[in-house]
Amino acid sequence: MDFKLFSPVFNDGEFIPSEYTCDGVNISPPLRWANPPEGTKSFALIVDDPDAPAGDWVHWIVFNIPAYVLELPQNCSPEHLPDGSVEGMNDFRRTNYGGPCPPSGTHRYFFKFYALDNLLSLKEGATKKQLLESMKEHILAKAVLTGRYKRRS
């Protein structure tokens, strides 16, 4: 079976409910995954928007999610992250979830989830570039969930 990432609040390719955006409460949506490959030691998550005017915009980074964990709950603020999990720096210059908030049009949001064969030695506040470089040789599998969002008028 394939490694999969999904959410109980939106399906792949569908619109993300406004509750999880700057038009709502701006909390992280619940995420679940299934069928991690054998040998998985940790997971990493990157949420980004390639349609942003300035180019790829990072909304959330979490890494060193323990291999026994199979979900991130809704509103996964730092105190609700699984033990050992670490947040990286997003493009809002914060180390927590920043929901969709496109200035115009409909944007795509990619929730990229990686199964890794190790724990990463990065510190809190690591950037997407640093994370990608650190896990480059350690990716066992990747799952992607895509959501879309357009601001309310």
Residue pairs with C-beta under 8 A, 6 or more apart in sequence:
1 34
1 35
2 35
2 143
3 33
3 34
3 35
3 36
3 37
3 115
3 141
3 142
3 143
4 33
4 34
4 35
4 143
5 31
5 32
5 33
5 111
5 113
5 143
5 144
5 145
6 12
6 31
6 32
6 33
6 34
6 145
7 29
7 30
7 31
7 32
7 111
7 145
7 147
8 30
8 32
9 16
9 17
9 19
9 20
9 29
9 30
9 74
10 16
10 17
10 29
10 147
12 145
12 146
13 146
13 147
13 148
14 147
14 148
15 147
15 148
15 149
15 150
16 29
16 99
16 100
16 109
16 147
16 148
16 149
17 24
17 29
18 24
18 149
18 152
19 25
19 27
20 26
20 27
20 28
20 29
20 99
20 100
21 99
21 100
21 101
21 149
22 99
22 100
22 101
22 151
23 101
23 151
23 152
24 99
25 75
26 97
26 98
26 99
27 74
27 75
27 77
27 97
27 99
28 60
28 72
28 74
28 75
28 76
28 77
28 97
28 99
29 74
29 147
30 71
30 72
30 73
30 74
31 45
31 71
31 72
31 111
31 113
31 145
32 70
32 71
33 43
33 70
33 71
33 113
33 143
34 70
36 43
36 67
36 70
36 115
36 140
36 141
37 115
37 140
37 141
39 117
39 140
40 67
40 115
40 116
40 117
40 140
40 141
41 67
41 116
41 117
41 118
41 119
42 63
42 64
42 65
42 66
42 67
42 84
42 116
42 118
42 119
42 120
43 63
43 65
43 66
43 67
43 69
43 113
43 114
43 115
43 116
44 61
44 62
44 63
44 64
44 65
44 113
44 114
44 116
44 120
44 131
44 135
45 60
45 61
45 62
45 63
45 65
45 72
45 111
45 112
45 113
45 114
46 58
46 60
46 61
46 110
46 112
46 114
46 128
46 131
46 132
47 58
47 59
47 60
47 61
47 97
47 109
47 110
47 111
47 112
48 56
48 57
48 58
48 59
48 109
48 110
48 112
48 128
49 56
49 57
49 59
49 100
49 102
49 107
49 108
49 109
49 110
50 56
50 108
50 110
51 102
51 105
51 106
51 107
51 108
52 102
52 107
53 103
56 128
57 91
58 88
58 89
58 90
58 91
58 127
58 128
59 90
59 91
59 92
59 97
59 98
59 99
59 100
59 109
60 87
60 90
60 96
60 97
60 98
61 87
61 88
61 89
61 90
61 95
61 126
61 127
61 128
61 131
62 72
62 76
62 81
62 85
62 86
62 87
62 88
63 85
63 86
63 88
63 120
63 122
63 126
63 131
63 135
64 84
64 85
64 86
64 119
64 120
65 72
65 81
65 82
65 84
65 85
66 82
66 83
66 84
66 85
69 82
69 85
72 81
72 82
73 80
76 97
77 96
77 97
78 87
78 95
78 96
81 87
84 119
86 120
86 122
86 123
86 124
86 126
87 95
87 96
87 124
87 125
88 95
88 122
88 124
88 125
88 126
88 127
88 128
88 130
88 131
89 95
89 125
89 126
89 127
90 96
90 97
90 98
91 98
92 98
95 124
95 125
100 107
100 109
100 147
100 149
101 151
102 149
102 150
102 151
103 151
104 151
105 150
106 148
106 149
106 150
107 148
107 149
107 150
108 146
108 147
108 148
109 146
109 147
109 148
109 149
110 144
110 145
110 146
111 144
111 145
111 146
111 147
112 142
112 143
112 144
113 142
113 143
113 144
113 145
114 135
114 139
114 141
114 142
115 139
115 140
115 141
115 142
115 143
116 135
116 138
116 139
116 140
117 138
117 140
118 138
120 131
120 134
120 135
120 138
121 134
122 130
122 131
122 134
126 134
